[in-house]
Amino acid sequence: MTEGLLIKQEKYLESGIHIGTKIKTIDMQRFIFRKRNDGLYVLDLRVIDERIRTAAKIISKYDPKKVYVVASRTYSTIAAKVFEKLTSINVLSGRFIPGRFTNVGRKDFVEPELVIICDPKGEKQAVIECGQMGVPTIGLCDTDNFTEYIDWIIPCNNKGRKSLALIFWLLARELAMTSNKISSYEQFKPDIEEFEKLTSEYLEEQKTKIKKEELEDDKQTQQINEENANEKIEKQEQKEEEQKTTQQTTQENKNATKKDKKTLPKNEKNEKKEEQKNENKK
């Protein structure tokens, strides 16, 4: 089975790239090789290999600046960040902000030509927006994933540290070959382990990102408070205006009634008095 694979079969097995979950969706059924005694589904290694190879060919056809990796989990982010350094492909890490691909009014709005999804379940919003905008996608899909809007599926364990490291390492190496940066696999220097490490640079970046998000949250809270305060002021002013109008209308009605009484003709006044007397007699 090793013959023709991108890497030795043992390396694939060590990474656990083929180990799925205990859940099988109808979308992923065709990629499953067997079910283990413990209930875990096992993916077909040869299919994984072929799919990674084809994915690299697809990616190589695009300008790296127009390709984005969406990585919401820690392990996928670590591997994707090393991949970014080697390929210049963009990485959107952490929680995907709704509207990033669809809302042109956002400051961080981007227009990708190809998107690599690391987890279709956790990055569902990004998948939906790609579908809405007609952006092609490559998805790392586990046995429990649904694949709507995923154009090219790489069946794999998309949660494991070693599995994700191996996938991005293989993609980076294949892209280096297709772009003629290397002429043989032996010339590709980065180790797979480099795609697994929590680097100090990554940790610093995460701290900065958290601080930025906290500041954004504070600004949002302040804005909401200001909006609420303004709304209360507007309501109070509106209430006062309504009260003023009501008082003015009441006063005008009183004045009109007094005026009517004063201007009533004598004969009408006498008639009114007569009617009143008759009422009293009754």
C-alpha positions in Angstrom: 0.0 0.0 0.0 3.0 2.4 0.6 3.8 2.4 -3.1 2.7 5.7 -4.7 1.9 7.4 -1.5 3.1 10.9 -0.7 4.7 9.6 2.5 5.4 6.2 4.1 2.3 4.4 5.3 3.8 4.3 8.8 3.9 8.1 9.0 0.2 8.3 8.1 -0.7 5.7 10.7 1.4 7.4 13.4 -0.3 10.7 12.9 -3.8 9.2 13.3 -4.9 11.0 10.1 -7.2 8.1 9.3 -9.0 7.8 12.6 -12.5 9.3 12.5 -15.2 9.6 15.1 -18.0 7.3 16.2 -20.4 9.2 14.0 -20.8 8.7 10.3 -22.7 11.1 8.0 -24.1 10.2 4.7 -21.8 12.7 3.1 -18.7 11.0 4.4 -19.8 7.4 4.0 -17.9 6.9 0.7 -14.5 7.7 2.4 -14.8 5.2 5.2 -12.7 2.1 5.0 -14.1 0.2 8.0 -15.5 0.5 11.6 -13.3 -0.6 14.5 -14.5 -2.7 17.5 -14.5 0.4 19.7 -17.0 2.1 17.3 -14.6 4.5 15.6 -14.7 4.8 11.9 -11.5 4.4 9.9 -10.9 6.4 6.7 -9.2 5.0 3.6 -5.5 6.1 3.6 -5.1 5.9 -0.1 -8.1 8.1 -0.7 -6.7 10.6 1.9 -3.4 10.6 0.0 -5.0 11.2 -3.4 -7.2 13.9 -2.1 -4.3 15.8 -0.5 -2.3 15.5 -3.7 -5.2 16.9 -5.8 -5.9 19.7 -3.2 -2.3 20.9 -3.6 -2.7 21.0 -7.4 -5.9 23.1 -6.9 -4.3 25.5 -4.5 -1.3 26.0 -6.9 -3.5 27.4 -9.5 -4.4 30.4 -7.4 -2.5 33.5 -6.3 -1.5 32.8 -2.6 -2.7 36.3 -1.6 -6.2 35.3 -2.7 -6.2 32.0 -0.8 -7.4 31.9 2.8 -7.2 29.2 5.5 -10.0 29.4 8.1 -8.6 27.8 11.3 -10.8 28.1 14.4 -9.1 25.5 16.6 -5.7 25.7 18.3 -4.1 22.8 16.6 -5.3 23.8 13.1 -4.1 27.4 13.8 -0.6 26.3 14.8 -0.2 24.1 11.6 -1.8 26.7 9.4 0.5 29.5 10.7 3.6 27.5 9.7 1.9 26.8 6.4 1.4 30.5 5.9 5.1 31.3 6.4 6.1 28.8 3.8 3.4 29.6 1.2 2.3 33.2 1.8 -1.3 31.9 2.0 -3.5 33.9 4.4 -4.7 32.4 7.7 -7.9 33.6 9.5 -7.5 32.1 13.0 -9.8 31.9 16.0 -13.6 32.6 15.8 -14.7 33.5 12.3 -16.4 36.9 12.3 -19.8 36.9 10.4 -19.7 39.1 7.3 -15.9 38.7 6.8 -16.5 37.4 3.2 -19.9 39.1 2.6 -20.1 42.5 4.3 -18.2 45.0 2.2 -18.8 47.6 4.9 -16.5 45.8 7.4 -12.9 47.1 7.8 -11.6 43.5 7.7 -13.7 42.4 4.7 -11.8 40.2 2.3 -12.6 38.7 -1.1 -10.9 35.2 -1.3 -10.8 33.3 -4.5 -10.3 30.0 -2.7 -10.8 29.0 1.0 -9.4 26.1 2.9 -11.8 25.1 5.8 -10.2 23.2 8.7 -13.4 22.2 10.3 -16.8 22.5 8.5 -18.7 22.2 11.7 -16.8 24.7 13.8 -16.3 27.1 10.8 -19.9 26.7 9.5 -20.3 30.5 9.1 -17.3 30.7 6.8 -18.6 27.8 4.7 -22.0 29.4 4.3 -20.5 32.7 3.3 -18.3 30.9 0.7 -21.5 29.3 -0.7 -23.3 32.6 -0.8 -20.4 34.3 -2.6 -19.6 31.4 -4.9 -16.1 31.0 -3.5 -14.7 27.4 -4.0 -13.7 25.6 -0.9 -11.3 22.8 0.1 -12.5 21.2 3.4 -10.7 19.0 5.9 -13.6 16.7 6.8 -14.0 14.1 9.5 -16.5 11.3 9.5 -19.1 13.4 11.4 -19.1 16.3 9.0 -21.7 17.4 6.5 -20.1 18.7 3.3 -22.6 21.2 1.8 -20.7 24.0 0.0 -17.4 22.0 0.3 -16.1 21.6 -3.3 -13.1 19.4 -2.6 -13.1 17.1 0.4 -10.0 15.9 2.2 -11.2 13.1 4.5 -9.2 13.1 7.6 -9.0 13.4 11.4 -9.4 17.2 11.5 -9.0 17.6 15.3 -5.7 15.8 16.0 -2.5 17.8 16.5 -0.3 15.3 14.6 -2.9 14.7 11.9 -3.3 18.5 11.1 0.4 19.0 11.2 1.0 16.2 8.6 -1.8 17.5 6.3 -0.4 21.1 6.2 3.2 19.8 5.9 2.2 17.6 2.9 0.4 20.5 1.3 3.3 22.9 1.8 5.7 20.4 0.4 3.5 19.7 -2.7 3.2 23.5 -3.3 6.9 23.9 -3.0 7.3 21.2 -5.7 4.7 22.7 -8.1 6.2 26.2 -7.8 9.7 24.8 -8.5 11.1 25.9 -5.1 12.3 22.4 -4.8 13.0 19.7 -7.3 12.8 16.7 -5.0 11.1 15.9 -1.7 14.5 15.6 0.0 15.1 19.3 -0.5 12.1 20.3 1.6 13.7 21.2 4.9 10.9 21.9 7.5 10.1 18.9 9.8 6.6 17.8 10.4 7.1 18.5 14.1 7.5 22.2 13.3 3.8 22.2 12.3 2.9 21.0 15.8 4.8 23.4 18.1 3.2 26.2 20.1 5.8 28.9 19.2 6.4 32.0 21.3 5.4 34.0 18.2 2.0 32.3 18.1 1.4 32.7 21.8 2.3 36.4 21.6 0.0 36.8 18.6 -2.9 35.1 20.6 -2.3 37.5 23.5 -2.5 40.5 21.2 -5.6 39.1 19.5 -7.3 38.6 22.9 -6.5 42.1 24.0 -7.8 43.5 20.7 -11.0 41.5 21.1 -11.4 42.7 24.7 -10.9 46.3 23.5 -13.5 45.8 20.7 -15.9 44.3 23.3 -15.4 47.4 25.6 -16.0 49.8 22.7 -19.1 47.8 21.7 -20.4 47.9 25.3 -19.7 51.6 25.6 -21.4 52.2 22.3 -24.5 50.2 23.4 -24.6 52.1 26.7 -24.4 55.5 24.9 -27.1 54.4 22.5 -29.3 53.3 25.4 -28.7 56.6 27.2 -29.5 58.6 24.1 -32.7 56.5 23.6 -33.8 57.2 27.2 -33.2 60.9 26.7 -35.1 60.9 23.5 -38.0 59.0 25.1 -38.1 61.5 28.1 -38.0 64.5 25.7 -40.8 62.9 23.7 -42.9 62.2 26.8 -42.4 65.8 28.0 -43.4 67.1 24.6 -46.5 64.9 24.6 -47.4 66.2 28.1 -46.9 69.8 27.0 -49.1 69.2 23.9 -51.8 67.6 26.1 -51.8 70.4 28.6 -51.9 73.0 25.8 -54.8 71.2 24.1 -56.7 71.0 27.4 -56.2 74.7 28.1 -57.4 75.5 24.6 -60.5 73.5 25.0 -61.3 75.2 28.3 -60.8 78.6 26.7 -63.1 77.6 23.8 -65.8 76.5 26.3 -65.7 79.8 28.2 -65.8 81.7 24.9 -68.9 79.7 23.8 -70.7 80.5 27.1 -70.0 84.2 26.7 -71.1 84.4 23.1 -74.4 82.5 23.7 -77.4 84.7 22.5 -79.9 85.9 25.2 -82.8 84.0 23.9 -80.8 80.8 23.9 -79.7 81.6 27.5 -83.4 82.1 28.5 -84.2 78.8 26.9 -81.5 77.1 28.8 -82.7 78.5 32.1 -86.3 77.5 31.3 -85.1 73.9 30.5 -83.3 73.9 33.8 -86.4 75.0 35.7 -88.5 72.3 34.1 -85.9 69.7 35.0 -86.0 70.8 38.6 -89.8 70.6 38.8 -89.7 67.1 37.6 
